[in-house]
Amino acid sequence: RIRAAVSARDRIGSDMLIIARTDARQGLGYEEAVKRLEKAVDVGADVVLLEGILTKEEGRDLCALMKTKGNKPGGVPCLLNMVAGGISPQITVEEAKEMGYRIMIFSTLAFEGAIKGIKDAFADFQKTGVQTLAKGAGVREAFKLAGLDELMRIDDEAGGVSLKAA
């Protein structure tokens, strides 16, 4: 898969960013996971992600090692995927910076909030038998979040009327 991604970048141009991820840490150990990321860097990966670090020291060591890899000043950036309740220790943004991470994502943050909201909405519905509208929720808020207001503005400027009823 890595070779395919690199050849795709050659066809598309240098604007493509290739992130090499390995989940080998749990099944094969830290050293094997790092070897896999090093091989990915050797064939052109721009960023590395070691999923499921078990200690902050592992993250710090990975970042220090990757600073020496690749052909760009500062080495290869490490990405931290912070999943609350996952197997990795909870790491703050400041801690991640201190450890040497240059990219951090919170891939389940919105999803976790949605789960709580869904549970609360159904619990309320079971009690009352009526759908209630929580503050900051509802179909209009969903439309705003999805950018419908901007689409309506563009439609208005173009002389359209189809979105006015939305």
URJOKA-V937419 format. One record per backbone hydrogen bond with DSSP energy under -1.0 kcal/mol. CO is the residue of the C=O (numbers start at 1). NH is the residue of the N-H. E is the energy in kcal/mol with one decimal. If there is no record, write none. Layout:
co=CO nh=NH e=E
co=CO nh=NH e=E
//
This chain:
co=1 nh=5 e=-2.1
co=2 nh=6 e=-2.4
co=3 nh=7 e=-2.5
co=4 nh=8 e=-1.9
co=5 nh=9 e=-2.1
co=6 nh=10 e=-2.0
co=7 nh=11 e=-1.7
co=8 nh=12 e=-2.7
co=9 nh=13 e=-3.3
co=13 nh=16 e=-1.1
co=18 nh=46 e=-2.1
co=18 nh=47 e=-1.8
co=20 nh=49 e=-2.7
co=22 nh=51 e=-2.2
co=24 nh=28 e=-3.0
co=25 nh=29 e=-1.3
co=29 nh=33 e=-1.9
co=30 nh=34 e=-2.5
co=31 nh=35 e=-2.3
co=32 nh=36 e=-2.1
co=33 nh=37 e=-1.9
co=34 nh=38 e=-2.6
co=35 nh=39 e=-2.3
co=36 nh=40 e=-2.0
co=37 nh=41 e=-2.3
co=38 nh=42 e=-2.3
co=39 nh=43 e=-1.3
co=40 nh=45 e=-2.5
co=41 nh=44 e=-1.6
co=47 nh=20 e=-3.1
co=48 nh=79 e=-3.0
co=49 nh=22 e=-2.2
co=55 nh=59 e=-1.4
co=56 nh=60 e=-2.5
co=57 nh=61 e=-3.0
co=58 nh=62 e=-2.6
co=59 nh=63 e=-2.3
co=60 nh=64 e=-2.2
co=61 nh=65 e=-2.5
co=62 nh=66 e=-2.7
co=63 nh=67 e=-1.2
co=65 nh=68 e=-1.8
co=66 nh=69 e=-1.1
co=66 nh=76 e=-3.0
co=72 nh=75 e=-2.3
co=77 nh=48 e=-2.2
co=78 nh=102 e=-1.8
co=78 nh=103 e=-1.5
co=80 nh=105 e=-2.8
co=83 nh=86 e=-2.4
co=92 nh=96 e=-2.5
co=93 nh=97 e=-2.2
co=94 nh=98 e=-2.4
co=95 nh=99 e=-2.4
co=96 nh=100 e=-1.0
co=96 nh=101 e=-2.3
co=103 nh=80 e=-2.4
co=105 nh=82 e=-2.8
co=106 nh=109 e=-1.3
co=108 nh=112 e=-2.8
co=109 nh=113 e=-1.6
co=110 nh=114 e=-2.2
co=111 nh=115 e=-2.3
co=112 nh=116 e=-1.8
co=113 nh=117 e=-2.3
co=114 nh=118 e=-2.7
co=115 nh=119 e=-2.5
co=116 nh=120 e=-2.7
co=117 nh=121 e=-2.4
co=118 nh=122 e=-2.3
co=119 nh=123 e=-2.4
co=120 nh=124 e=-2.4
co=121 nh=125 e=-2.3
co=122 nh=126 e=-2.5
co=123 nh=127 e=-1.6
co=124 nh=128 e=-2.5
co=125 nh=129 e=-3.2
co=134 nh=137 e=-2.0
co=138 nh=142 e=-2.0
co=139 nh=143 e=-2.5
co=140 nh=144 e=-2.4
co=141 nh=145 e=-2.7
co=142 nh=146 e=-2.1
co=143 nh=148 e=-3.0
co=144 nh=147 e=-1.3
co=147 nh=151 e=-1.9
co=148 nh=152 e=-2.8
co=149 nh=153 e=-2.0
co=150 nh=154 e=-2.3
co=151 nh=155 e=-2.6
co=152 nh=156 e=-2.8
co=153 nh=157 e=-2.5
co=154 nh=158 e=-1.6
co=155 nh=160 e=-3.1
co=156 nh=159 e=-1.6
co=163 nh=166 e=-1.5
//
